[in-house]
């Protein structure tokens, strides 16, 4: 191997490491957003059930 091939391989390895690191960060952010989104969705579902319950109570009168 000559110096140019070694440098080329080194650059490829560095790019792959940076890409893997960025993918890890993106996955961590996506996981955090998914957890927050699921909690918000759960709260909204509970609010909708409570509102539907009160709507049914008001219709019975």
PDB file of N, CA, C and O in Angstrom:
ATOM      1  N   UNK A   1       0.847  -1.185   0.000  1.00  0.00           N
ATOM      2  CA  UNK A   1       0.000   0.000   0.000  1.00  0.00           C
ATOM      3  C   UNK A   1       0.892   1.249   0.000  1.00  0.00           C
ATOM      4  O   UNK A   1       1.889   1.332   0.718  1.00  0.00           O
ATOM      5  N   UNK A   2       0.507   2.175  -0.801  1.00  0.00           N
ATOM      6  CA  UNK A   2       1.248   3.423  -0.769  1.00  0.00           C
ATOM      7  C   UNK A   2       0.529   4.427   0.141  1.00  0.00           C
ATOM      8  O   UNK A   2      -0.557   4.156   0.655  1.00  0.00           O
ATOM      9  N   UNK A   3       1.143   5.559   0.321  1.00  0.00           N
ATOM     10  CA  UNK A   3       0.644   6.565   1.256  1.00  0.00           C
ATOM     11  C   UNK A   3      -0.744   7.078   0.857  1.00  0.00           C
ATOM     12  O   UNK A   3      -1.578   7.344   1.723  1.00  0.00           O
ATOM     13  N   UNK A   4      -0.991   7.217  -0.445  1.00  0.00           N
ATOM     14  CA  UNK A   4      -2.279   7.739  -0.905  1.00  0.00           C
ATOM     15  C   UNK A   4      -3.421   6.774  -0.561  1.00  0.00           C
ATOM     16  O   UNK A   4      -4.498   7.225  -0.169  1.00  0.00           O
ATOM     17  N   UNK A   5      -3.217   5.483  -0.695  1.00  0.00           N
ATOM     18  CA  UNK A   5      -4.240   4.497  -0.349  1.00  0.00           C
ATOM     19  C   UNK A   5      -4.496   4.476   1.156  1.00  0.00           C
ATOM     20  O   UNK A   5      -5.638   4.332   1.593  1.00  0.00           O
ATOM     21  N   UNK A   6      -3.443   4.618   1.939  1.00  0.00           N
ATOM     22  CA  UNK A   6      -3.604   4.647   3.397  1.00  0.00           C
ATOM     23  C   UNK A   6      -4.398   5.874   3.824  1.00  0.00           C
ATOM     24  O   UNK A   6      -5.289   5.776   4.668  1.00  0.00           O
ATOM     25  N   UNK A   7      -4.080   7.022   3.248  1.00  0.00           N
ATOM     26  CA  UNK A   7      -4.823   8.240   3.576  1.00  0.00           C
ATOM     27  C   UNK A   7      -6.284   8.132   3.140  1.00  0.00           C
ATOM     28  O   UNK A   7      -7.179   8.578   3.857  1.00  0.00           O
ATOM     29  N   UNK A   8      -6.527   7.545   1.976  1.00  0.00           N
ATOM     30  CA  UNK A   8      -7.887   7.376   1.480  1.00  0.00           C
ATOM     31  C   UNK A   8      -8.686   6.471   2.430  1.00  0.00           C
ATOM     32  O   UNK A   8      -9.836   6.770   2.752  1.00  0.00           O
ATOM     33  N   UNK A   9      -8.077   5.373   2.872  1.00  0.00           N
ATOM     34  CA  UNK A   9      -8.733   4.459   3.800  1.00  0.00           C
ATOM     35  C   UNK A   9      -8.994   5.149   5.137  1.00  0.00           C
ATOM     36  O   UNK A   9     -10.047   4.955   5.744  1.00  0.00           O
ATOM     37  N   UNK A  10      -8.043   5.948   5.592  1.00  0.00           N
ATOM     38  CA  UNK A  10      -8.205   6.682   6.844  1.00  0.00           C
ATOM     39  C   UNK A  10      -9.363   7.676   6.755  1.00  0.00           C
ATOM     40  O   UNK A  10     -10.142   7.805   7.699  1.00  0.00           O
ATOM     41  N   UNK A  11      -9.477   8.368   5.640  1.00  0.00           N
ATOM     42  CA  UNK A  11     -10.576   9.326   5.454  1.00  0.00           C
ATOM     43  C   UNK A  11     -11.914   8.596   5.435  1.00  0.00           C
ATOM     44  O   UNK A  11     -12.885   9.077   6.019  1.00  0.00           O
ATOM     45  N   UNK A  12     -11.980   7.441   4.771  1.00  0.00           N
ATOM     46  CA  UNK A  12     -13.219   6.659   4.739  1.00  0.00           C
ATOM     47  C   UNK A  12     -13.616   6.226   6.148  1.00  0.00           C
ATOM     48  O   UNK A  12     -14.791   6.301   6.506  1.00  0.00           O
ATOM     49  N   UNK A  13     -12.664   5.779   6.939  1.00  0.00           N
ATOM     50  CA  UNK A  13     -12.943   5.350   8.309  1.00  0.00           C
ATOM     51  C   UNK A  13     -13.435   6.537   9.146  1.00  0.00           C
ATOM     52  O   UNK A  13     -14.378   6.389   9.924  1.00  0.00           O
ATOM     53  N   UNK A  14     -12.821   7.689   9.001  1.00  0.00           N
ATOM     54  CA  UNK A  14     -13.231   8.876   9.754  1.00  0.00           C
ATOM     55  C   UNK A  14     -14.650   9.286   9.369  1.00  0.00           C
ATOM     56  O   UNK A  14     -15.454   9.611  10.242  1.00  0.00           O
ATOM     57  N   UNK A  15     -14.967   9.275   8.077  1.00  0.00           N
ATOM     58  CA  UNK A  15     -16.316   9.621   7.624  1.00  0.00           C
ATOM     59  C   UNK A  15     -17.341   8.639   8.174  1.00  0.00           C
ATOM     60  O   UNK A  15     -18.425   9.043   8.596  1.00  0.00           O
ATOM     61  N   UNK A  16     -17.004   7.347   8.172  1.00  0.00           N
ATOM     62  CA  UNK A  16     -17.924   6.340   8.716  1.00  0.00           C
ATOM     63  C   UNK A  16     -18.137   6.532  10.216  1.00  0.00           C
ATOM     64  O   UNK A  16     -19.255   6.364  10.703  1.00  0.00           O
ATOM     65  N   UNK A  17     -17.093   6.879  10.947  1.00  0.00           N
ATOM     66  CA  UNK A  17     -17.236   7.126  12.382  1.00  0.00           C
ATOM     67  C   UNK A  17     -18.118   8.342  12.659  1.00  0.00           C
ATOM     68  O   UNK A  17     -18.958   8.313  13.559  1.00  0.00           O
ATOM     69  N   UNK A  18     -17.925   9.407  11.884  1.00  0.00           N
ATOM     70  CA  UNK A  18     -18.750  10.600  12.043  1.00  0.00           C
ATOM     71  C   UNK A  18     -20.206  10.280  11.718  1.00  0.00           C
ATOM     72  O   UNK A  18     -21.111  10.720  12.427  1.00  0.00           O
ATOM     73  N   UNK A  19     -20.436   9.519  10.652  1.00  0.00           N
ATOM     74  CA  UNK A  19     -21.799   9.146  10.265  1.00  0.00           C
ATOM     75  C   UNK A  19     -22.453   8.299  11.354  1.00  0.00           C
ATOM     76  O   UNK A  19     -23.624   8.506  11.672  1.00  0.00           O
ATOM     77  N   UNK A  20     -21.726   7.364  11.919  1.00  0.00           N
ATOM     78  CA  UNK A  20     -22.274   6.516  12.983  1.00  0.00           C
ATOM     79  C   UNK A  20     -22.601   7.350  14.222  1.00  0.00           C
ATOM     80  O   UNK A  20     -23.622   7.121  14.872  1.00  0.00           O
ATOM     81  N   UNK A  21     -21.751   8.304  14.547  1.00  0.00           N
ATOM     82  CA  UNK A  21     -21.995   9.169  15.697  1.00  0.00           C
ATOM     83  C   UNK A  21     -23.241  10.031  15.476  1.00  0.00           C
ATOM     84  O   UNK A  21     -24.071  10.176  16.374  1.00  0.00           O
ATOM     85  N   UNK A  22     -23.364  10.600  14.271  1.00  0.00           N
ATOM     86  CA  UNK A  22     -24.545  11.410  13.965  1.00  0.00           C
ATOM     87  C   UNK A  22     -25.817  10.572  14.000  1.00  0.00           C
ATOM     88  O   UNK A  22     -26.850  11.032  14.485  1.00  0.00           O
ATOM     89  N   UNK A  23     -25.748   9.352  13.495  1.00  0.00           N
ATOM     90  CA  UNK A  23     -26.909   8.468  13.540  1.00  0.00           C
ATOM     91  C   UNK A  23     -27.303   8.174  14.984  1.00  0.00           C
ATOM     92  O   UNK A  23     -28.490   8.143  15.307  1.00  0.00           O
ATOM     93  N   UNK A  24     -26.332   7.962  15.840  1.00  0.00           N
ATOM     94  CA  UNK A  24     -26.624   7.723  17.255  1.00  0.00           C
ATOM     95  C   UNK A  24     -27.307   8.916  17.899  1.00  0.00           C
ATOM     96  O   UNK A  24     -28.254   8.749  18.667  1.00  0.00           O
ATOM     97  N   UNK A  25     -26.836  10.115  17.595  1.00  0.00           N
ATOM     98  CA  UNK A  25     -27.448  11.330  18.147  1.00  0.00           C
ATOM     99  C   UNK A  25     -28.870  11.488  17.635  1.00  0.00           C
ATOM    100  O   UNK A  25     -29.778  11.815  18.399  1.00  0.00           O
ATOM    101  N   UNK A  26     -29.065  11.254  16.334  1.00  0.00           N
ATOM    102  CA  UNK A  26     -30.406  11.373  15.755  1.00  0.00           C
ATOM    103  C   UNK A  26     -31.352  10.368  16.394  1.00  0.00           C
ATOM    104  O   UNK A  26     -32.505  10.698  16.676  1.00  0.00           O
ATOM    105  N   UNK A  27     -30.883   9.152  16.624  1.00  0.00           N
ATOM    106  CA  UNK A  27     -31.732   8.137  17.250  1.00  0.00           C
ATOM    107  C   UNK A  27     -32.073   8.502  18.692  1.00  0.00           C
ATOM    108  O   UNK A  27     -33.189   8.242  19.143  1.00  0.00           O
ATOM    109  N   UNK A  28     -31.136   9.097  19.419  1.00  0.00           N
ATOM    110  CA  UNK A  28     -31.420   9.520  20.789  1.00  0.00           C
ATOM    111  C   UNK A  28     -32.471  10.619  20.814  1.00  0.00           C
ATOM    112  O   UNK A  28     -33.377  10.597  21.647  1.00  0.00           O
ATOM    113  N   UNK A  29     -32.353  11.578  19.907  1.00  0.00           N
ATOM    114  CA  UNK A  29     -33.332  12.661  19.833  1.00  0.00           C
ATOM    115  C   UNK A  29     -34.697  12.108  19.446  1.00  0.00           C
ATOM    116  O   UNK A  29     -35.714  12.494  20.022  1.00  0.00           O
ATOM    117  N   UNK A  30     -34.719  11.204  18.474  1.00  0.00           N
ATOM    118  CA  UNK A  30     -35.986  10.615  18.039  1.00  0.00           C
ATOM    119  C   UNK A  30     -36.636   9.817  19.169  1.00  0.00           C
ATOM    120  O   UNK A  30     -37.857   9.852  19.324  1.00  0.00           O
ATOM    121  N   UNK A  31     -35.848   9.113  19.943  1.00  0.00           N
ATOM    122  CA  UNK A  31     -36.390   8.349  21.075  1.00  0.00           C
ATOM    123  C   UNK A  31     -36.991   9.284  22.118  1.00  0.00           C
ATOM    124  O   UNK A  31     -38.070   9.014  22.645  1.00  0.00           O
ATOM    125  N   UNK A  32     -36.301  10.378  22.416  1.00  0.00           N
ATOM    126  CA  UNK A  32     -36.820  11.339  23.392  1.00  0.00           C
ATOM    127  C   UNK A  32     -38.112  11.970  22.890  1.00  0.00           C
ATOM    128  O   UNK A  32     -39.069  12.112  23.651  1.00  0.00           O
ATOM    129  N   UNK A  33     -38.147  12.349  21.617  1.00  0.00           N
ATOM    130  CA  UNK A  33     -39.366  12.938  21.057  1.00  0.00           C
ATOM    131  C   UNK A  33     -40.516  11.938  21.038  1.00  0.00           C
ATOM    132  O   UNK A  33     -41.667  12.312  21.265  1.00  0.00           O
ATOM    133  N   UNK A  34     -40.218  10.690  20.774  1.00  0.00           N
ATOM    134  CA  UNK A  34     -41.263   9.664  20.771  1.00  0.00           C
ATOM    135  C   UNK A  34     -41.843   9.478  22.165  1.00  0.00           C
ATOM    136  O   UNK A  34     -43.057   9.338  22.316  1.00  0.00           O
ATOM    137  N   UNK A  35     -40.998   9.474  23.175  1.00  0.00           N
ATOM    138  CA  UNK A  35     -41.494   9.347  24.549  1.00  0.00           C
ATOM    139  C   UNK A  35     -42.395  10.522  24.917  1.00  0.00           C
ATOM    140  O   UNK A  35     -43.458  10.333  25.508  1.00  0.00           O
ATOM    141  N   UNK A  36     -41.969  11.731  24.568  1.00  0.00           N
ATOM    142  CA  UNK A  36     -42.774  12.917  24.856  1.00  0.00           C
ATOM    143  C   UNK A  36     -44.084  12.857  24.082  1.00  0.00           C
ATOM    144  O   UNK A  36     -45.144  13.156  24.632  1.00  0.00           O
ATOM    145  N   UNK A  37     -44.018  12.475  22.812  1.00  0.00           N
ATOM    146  CA  UNK A  37     -45.216  12.384  21.980  1.00  0.00           C
ATOM    147  C   UNK A  37     -46.207  11.370  22.513  1.00  0.00           C
ATOM    148  O   UNK A  37     -47.414  11.614  22.491  1.00  0.00           O
ATOM    149  N   UNK A  38     -45.723  10.241  22.990  1.00  0.00           N
ATOM    150  CA  UNK A  38     -46.627   9.227  23.541  1.00  0.00           C
ATOM    151  C   UNK A  38     -47.303   9.711  24.815  1.00  0.00           C
ATOM    152  O   UNK A  38     -48.478   9.419  25.040  1.00  0.00           O
ATOM    153  N   UNK A  39     -46.584  10.442  25.645  1.00  0.00           N
ATOM    154  CA  UNK A  39     -47.191  10.985  26.867  1.00  0.00           C
ATOM    155  C   UNK A  39     -48.267  12.007  26.518  1.00  0.00           C
ATOM    156  O   UNK A  39     -49.340  12.013  27.120  1.00  0.00           O
ATOM    157  N   UNK A  40     -47.982  12.864  25.552  1.00  0.00           N
ATOM    158  CA  UNK A  40     -48.970  13.866  25.133  1.00  0.00           C
ATOM    159  C   UNK A  40     -50.192  13.173  24.544  1.00  0.00           C
ATOM    160  O   UNK A  40     -51.322  13.573  24.824  1.00  0.00           O
ATOM    161  N   UNK A  41     -49.983  12.146  23.737  1.00  0.00           N
ATOM    162  CA  UNK A  41     -51.092  11.404  23.143  1.00  0.00           C
ATOM    163  C   UNK A  41     -51.946  10.744  24.214  1.00  0.00           C
ATOM    164  O   UNK A  41     -53.172  10.731  24.105  1.00  0.00           O
ATOM    165  N   UNK A  42     -51.323  10.202  25.237  1.00  0.00           N
ATOM    166  CA  UNK A  42     -52.059   9.576  26.331  1.00  0.00           C
ATOM    167  C   UNK A  42     -52.913  10.601  27.064  1.00  0.00           C
ATOM    168  O   UNK A  42     -54.072  10.331  27.381  1.00  0.00           O
ATOM    169  N   UNK A  43     -52.353  11.767  27.335  1.00  0.00           N
ATOM    170  CA  UNK A  43     -53.114  12.829  28.016  1.00  0.00           C
ATOM    171  C   UNK A  43     -54.292  13.265  27.155  1.00  0.00           C
ATOM    172  O   UNK A  43     -55.395  13.448  27.670  1.00  0.00           O
ATOM    173  N   UNK A  44     -54.077  13.434  25.858  1.00  0.00           N
ATOM    174  CA  UNK A  44     -55.163  13.838  24.963  1.00  0.00           C
ATOM    175  C   UNK A  44     -56.266  12.785  24.913  1.00  0.00           C
ATOM    176  O   UNK A  44     -57.448  13.129  24.891  1.00  0.00           O
ATOM    177  N   UNK A  45     -55.900  11.529  24.895  1.00  0.00           N
ATOM    178  CA  UNK A  45     -56.906  10.464  24.890  1.00  0.00           C
ATOM    179  C   UNK A  45     -57.733  10.480  26.167  1.00  0.00           C
ATOM    180  O   UNK A  45     -58.948  10.285  26.119  1.00  0.00           O
ATOM    181  N   UNK A  46     -57.091  10.710  27.309  1.00  0.00           N
ATOM    182  CA  UNK A  46     -57.823  10.774  28.578  1.00  0.00           C
ATOM    183  C   UNK A  46     -58.775  11.966  28.579  1.00  0.00           C
ATOM    184  O   UNK A  46     -59.917  11.856  29.025  1.00  0.00           O
ATOM    185  N   UNK A  47     -58.301  13.104  28.079  1.00  0.00           N
ATOM    186  CA  UNK A  47     -59.162  14.297  28.009  1.00  0.00           C
ATOM    187  C   UNK A  47     -60.360  14.032  27.106  1.00  0.00           C
ATOM    188  O   UNK A  47     -61.482  14.414  27.437  1.00  0.00           O
ATOM    189  N   UNK A  48     -60.132  13.384  25.970  1.00  0.00           N
ATOM    190  CA  UNK A  48     -61.238  13.078  25.067  1.00  0.00           C
ATOM    191  C   UNK A  48     -62.248  12.127  25.694  1.00  0.00           C
ATOM    192  O   UNK A  48     -63.451  12.292  25.492  1.00  0.00           O
ATOM    193  N   UNK A  49     -61.795  11.154  26.436  1.00  0.00           N
ATOM    194  CA  UNK A  49     -62.708  10.222  27.108  1.00  0.00           C
ATOM    195  C   UNK A  49     -63.529  10.957  28.161  1.00  0.00           C
ATOM    196  O   UNK A  49     -64.734  10.736  28.278  1.00  0.00           O
ATOM    197  N   UNK A  50     -62.885  11.823  28.921  1.00  0.00           N
ATOM    198  CA  UNK A  50     -63.610  12.589  29.953  1.00  0.00           C
ATOM    199  C   UNK A  50     -64.632  13.515  29.308  1.00  0.00           C
ATOM    200  O   UNK A  50     -65.760  13.611  29.791  1.00  0.00           O
ATOM    201  N   UNK A  51     -64.263  14.199  28.225  1.00  0.00           N
ATOM    202  CA  UNK A  51     -65.202  15.082  27.538  1.00  0.00           C
ATOM    203  C   UNK A  51     -66.374  14.291  26.965  1.00  0.00           C
ATOM    204  O   UNK A  51     -67.520  14.736  27.036  1.00  0.00           O
ATOM    205  N   UNK A  52     -66.097  13.146  26.411  1.00  0.00           N
ATOM    206  CA  UNK A  52     -67.190  12.301  25.877  1.00  0.00           C
ATOM    207  C   UNK A  52     -68.114  11.858  26.996  1.00  0.00           C
ATOM    208  O   UNK A  52     -69.331  11.825  26.814  1.00  0.00           O
ATOM    209  N   UNK A  53     -67.561  11.517  28.147  1.00  0.00           N
ATOM    210  CA  UNK A  53     -68.368  11.114  29.299  1.00  0.00           C
ATOM    211  C   UNK A  53     -69.292  12.247  29.726  1.00  0.00           C
ATOM    212  O   UNK A  53     -70.481  12.023  29.953  1.00  0.00           O
ATOM    213  N   UNK A  54     -68.751  13.474  29.839  1.00  0.00           N
ATOM    214  CA  UNK A  54     -69.585  14.608  30.225  1.00  0.00           C
ATOM    215  C   UNK A  54     -70.622  14.927  29.154  1.00  0.00           C
ATOM    216  O   UNK A  54     -71.736  15.339  29.479  1.00  0.00           O
ATOM    217  N   UNK A  55     -70.278  14.746  27.903  1.00  0.00           N
ATOM    218  CA  UNK A  55     -71.235  14.979  26.827  1.00  0.00           C
ATOM    219  C   UNK A  55     -72.407  14.000  26.928  1.00  0.00           C
ATOM    220  O   UNK A  55     -73.559  14.386  26.730  1.00  0.00           O
ATOM    221  N   UNK A  56     -72.120  12.764  27.228  1.00  0.00           N
ATOM    222  CA  UNK A  56     -73.182  11.765  27.393  1.00  0.00           C
ATOM    223  C   UNK A  56     -74.046  12.081  28.616  1.00  0.00           C
ATOM    224  O   UNK A  56     -75.261  11.886  28.588  1.00  0.00           O
ATOM    225  N   UNK A  57     -73.415  12.568  29.689  1.00  0.00           N
ATOM    226  CA  UNK A  57     -74.199  12.946  30.869  1.00  0.00           C
ATOM    227  C   UNK A  57     -75.139  14.097  30.573  1.00  0.00           C
ATOM    228  O   UNK A  57     -76.281  14.091  31.034  1.00  0.00           O
ATOM    229  N   UNK A  58     -74.689  15.078  29.819  1.00  0.00           N
ATOM    230  CA  UNK A  58     -75.528  16.223  29.487  1.00  0.00           C
ATOM    231  C   UNK A  58     -76.675  15.826  28.546  1.00  0.00           C
ATOM    232  O   UNK A  58     -77.759  16.404  28.630  1.00  0.00           O
ATOM    233  N   UNK A  59     -76.464  14.885  27.684  1.00  0.00           N
ATOM    234  CA  UNK A  59     -77.525  14.433  26.769  1.00  0.00           C
ATOM    235  C   UNK A  59     -78.635  13.684  27.507  1.00  0.00           C
ATOM    236  O   UNK A  59     -79.788  13.712  27.078  1.00  0.00           O
ATOM    237  N   UNK A  60     -78.305  13.026  28.591  1.00  0.00           N
ATOM    238  CA  UNK A  60     -79.300  12.235  29.334  1.00  0.00           C
ATOM    239  C   UNK A  60     -80.310  13.136  30.040  1.00  0.00           C
ATOM    240  O   UNK A  60     -81.407  12.673  30.352  1.00  0.00           O
ATOM    241  N   UNK A  61     -79.995  14.381  30.300  1.00  0.00           N
ATOM    242  CA  UNK A  61     -80.893  15.256  31.053  1.00  0.00           C
ATOM    243  C   UNK A  61     -82.008  15.739  30.242  1.00  0.00           C
ATOM    244  O   UNK A  61     -82.852  16.488  30.736  1.00  0.00           O
TER     245      UNK A  61
END
